Amino acid sequence: MDIISLFFIFIAIELFESNWQKSDTIYGLLSNNLAIFNKNIILYFLLNSSFIYSIFLSVYLDNYSFLMLSIVGIKFFDIAFKLSIMQKLNNGVLIEEIMPNIKVSLLLRYFNAIAYPVTFLFASNYFQYWY
């Protein structure tokens, strides 16, 4: 499969992930994550499909460059951070004690659908053939 097709699949997966977590605030985003996490942890990991897809891309393309592994690493730490917060919430810690409630703008909500796929293009040296 060519890089541009994998790029558009990456965008679609990122949009899917952004939409199931969609909320106007960080508290709402964490609430959406917590609801899925409390239902089924396997479903939670499956809904974080961009992490799985980024690992697939690394293996499929045999690309272990700094940029590609940065995508995987950031996605890993994002999930680990959310799991840590959700575990604290399940243990009775109030969300206000963990973090402030920040408004999530449209740009912030969908930034991942631009940043990760474009970084993937750079990681796969897509632009080296243009000059």
N, C-alpha and C positions, 0 to 999 in steps of 0.2 A: 504494500500500500504506500502511496506517495505521502510526502510530508504535509502537503497542503490539505489532504483529506484527513489525516490525523489531527491537524490543527483545527479544522472545523468540528471534528468530533469532540475535541477538547473544549472548544467554546460551548458546544451544546451541553456537555456534562457540567461545566461550570455554571451555566445558566440554570440548569435543573437544580443544582445544589443551592444556588442563591435563592431560588424561588421556594423551595421547601422550608428554608430557614427564615424567609422574609418576615420582617417586622420593622416598625418605625423606630424602635429603641433596642439597645443591647439587652435589656431585661427581656423583651419579647423574643429576641433571637435565642437567648439562653432557655427561655421557657419552651420554645418550639423544639430545641435540641433535647431538653430534659423529658418532654413528653414522649418522644421517640425512644430515648435511652431507657426510660422506665418501662416501656412496652416490651422491647426486645433489643438487647445489645447487638445482636447480629444484624438486625435490620438497621440499627444506627450506623454500623460500619458500612453496610451496603449502600445506604443513602449518602455516605461520604465517598461517593464513587470516584471523585477526581483524584483522591489519594491512591486508590487502587489503579486507576488509569495511568497516573504518572509513573507508578512502579512498572506497569505493563510497558509503557513507552520506553523506559530505560532498558528493560530486558529485551524487548522486541527489536529495538534499534541498536542494541549493544552500545548504548550511549551512557557513559558514566562520567561525563564532563562535570565541571564545577557547577555550571548553570542548571543542568538537569538534576543533579543531586541536591541542589539548593531548592528546587521546586518540591522534590520529595521530602526534604528535611523540613521546610516551612509548613507543608501540609501535615506532616507528622506532629510537629510541635503545636499546630493549631488544634488538632484533635486531642492531643494530650492535655493541653490547657483547658479545653472545654470539658473533658472527662474529669479533670481535677476539680473544676468549679462545680460540675454536676454532682460529684461525690460529696463535696462539702454541703451543697444544698440538700441532698438526701440525708445528711447527718444532722440537719437542723440549723445550720448556720444561715443567717439571714443574708440575702443577696446584697443588701445595702452595706453589709460589713465587708463584702468581698470586693466590690467595685461600684463606681458611680454609674448612674443611668445616663447613657450617652445617646443622643438622637442619631439615627443612622440615615444619612442622606442617600438619595438615589445613586449618586456617584460612588459612595463608599460601598453600597450594597452590591453593585455590579462591577466594581473595580477588578475583582478576581477574574471575571470573564474576559478581561482585556490583558491584565498583567501576566498571568500564568501562560496562556497560549502564545503570547508574543515572546515571552522568555523562552518558551519551548522552541520557537523558530530560531532564535539566536543560539540556543543550545545545540540544535541540529545543524547549524551552519547553513541555514537556508539562504541567507543573504550573501554568502560568499560567491555565489554564482552570478550575482548582479553586476559586479564590477570587473 
